[in-house]
Amino acid sequence: MNNMKWKKLCQGSLTRKFMLFWIVGLLCIAASHGWAGNSERQTLKTVEIEGISINTPLEMIADILQARDYIQIKESLYTKQEYADKGRSTISRVEIDDNSAFRQITYYRGMSGGRNKSPTSRDAPIPDSDIGMAQQLYHLVCTDIAEELENARVCDPLTSTDIRFGRAQWIQIDDHFSAILTASDTNATIGIRFARN
């Protein structure tokens, strides 16, 4: 009889241990998903657009952009103009919107002027100055995600001549982050918005 009680006690103990390991395993999986989301959020905070990120202190922004040849036009607007070809110019603009509700950094690049108004080649690559920013944001928003999320974010295939998601509109990434991305040889819009609430 004592052997039977001992056997039942051991079986109960093994069952409890198995259940405990199973629960701990589930908690670890849930925690890792939570940390992954938090890690993605931290990464989005550090994405640099022309050398500045959502984390960059406001007092450092002017120096960083001026070191990249931008001229401050207004408190939150910086521009630069560079000679391209055929008498055209590349105009780049960085806008920083920082208020109690959100912080937003948006970069725009376009072409202007020139004697020859014919369009540029459709297969020209994205300029080196933009490719790193565009690829980094695209990878964070569009890779290693579920297919339905990729479809919802309208992630176009990544190429050297065209990088975009969201049909050139701001898209919501999570409760705090929104982003916009469209980049080609002739123009670009790259932006991140962080909602404080």
N, C-alpha and C positions, 0 to 999 in steps of 0.2 A: 504494500500500500504506500509506503514511504517512497518507493521508487516511482510510482505513478504520480504522486504529488510533485516530486522532484522533476519528472519529465514535463509535466504541464507547466510548472514554474519556468523551466528553461525555454519551452516553446513560446510562452507568453513574453519572456524577456527578449527572445530573438525577434518576435513580431514587433515589439515596441522599438527595438533598435533599428529594424528595417524601416519602420514608419518614420522614425526620427531622421534617419539618413535621407529618406525620400523628401521629407519636408525641408530639411536643410538644403538639399539639392535644388528644390523649387525656389527657395528664397534666394539662393545664389544666382540662379538664372534671372529672376526678376530684378535683383539688384544690379546685375551686369547690364541689363537693358536700360535701367534707369541711369546708370553711370555712362552708358554709351550716348544716350540722349543729352546728358549734361556735357559730355565731352564734345559732341557736335556743336552744342551751343557755345562752349568755350572757343572752339575752332572758328566759328563764324565771327565771334568777337575780335579775333586776331587777324582775319583776312585783311590784307592791305590793299587799298586802292590809292594808287600814286603815293605810296609810302605811309599812308595814315589808315588807322583802323578805328573801330568803334571804341576801343580802349585808349586811344591816343589822347593824352590830356589836351584840352582846348588851347592852352598857352603854348604848346609845341607845334601846332598845326602850321602856322604861318611860316616858321623857320624851315620846316620840312618841305613845304611846297615851294618856297622861294629857292631852296637849294636845288630844286628840280626845274628852275627857270620860270616858275609861275609868278605872275604879278597880281597882287591883291587889289581887286576892283572895289569890293565892298567888304564889310566885316566877315561875310560868309561866302564870298565868291572870289575865285582865283582863275585866271586865264593865262594861256600862253599860245603863241603863234609861231609856227615853223614853216620854212619854205619847203614845198613838196616838189612837183614837177609841172612843166607846161604853164608856169606862172601862177600856179595854184598855191594855196597855203593850207596847212593843217591847223585847225583851231581846237584847242583842248580847254575844257572848263571843269573845275571841281567846285561843287557846292556842298557846304556843311550846314545842316539845319540842326541846331541843338536847343531843345526847349524842355520844359518839365514833362511833356508827354512822350517824346521820343528823341532819338539822335539818328540822323541820316547823313550818309556820305554818298554823293552821286558824281560820277565822272562821265563827261560827254566828250566825244571827239567827232569832228566833221571836217569837210573840205569846203573851201570858198575860193572865189576869184578865178583868174586864169583866162587866157584868150580862147583856148579850145574847150568848149563846153561838152565835148563828147564824153560819154560815160567811161569809167575805167574798166579794165578787164574783170569779168565776173569770177575768174579763177585766181585772182591775185591774193596772196596770203595776208592774214591779219598782221599788222605791224608788230615788230618785236616788242615795242613799248607796251602793247596791250595784251599780247598773247598769254603772258604769265598770269596776269590778274584774271583774265577771262577763264582760263583753264582751271585755276584754283577754285573759283566760285562755282563753275560748272560741276566739277568733281564733287564738291561738298553737297550740292543740291541734287544732282542727277545720277550719281553712281552709288552702287551698293545699297539701293533702296528697292522696295517692292515694286513690281511692275505697275500696279494700279496707282501708286504714288508717282512713279515716273510719268505715267499717262496724264495724271491730274496736273502735274507741273509742266506738261507739254515740253519735255526735253527732246529737242531735235538732235539728230546724230551729230557727234563732235567731229569737225573737220578742221583743216588748217586755214580754210577760207571763210568759215562761218561757225560761230559758237553762239547758241541762244537757248533760252527756255522761256516759257510763259507767254509766248507770242508778243514779245516786246512790252509786256505789262508787268507791273509789280505783282508778285505772287507771295502768298503767306507760307512760310516754311514751318513755323511753330507758333506758340502763343506769343513769343516776343519778336521773332525775326521775320522780315520780308526781304525780298531781293528782286532785282531786275538785271537781265543780262541779254544783250544783243551786240555782237561784235563782227565786223567784216573789214575789208580793206579800206572802205570809204568812211565808215562811221562806227561809233560804239556808244553804248550806254551801259554802265556798270554801276550798280548801287546796292547798298545794304541799309536797312532801317531796323533799329532796335527800339521796340516799345518798352518804356520804363515800367508800365503797369501790368 
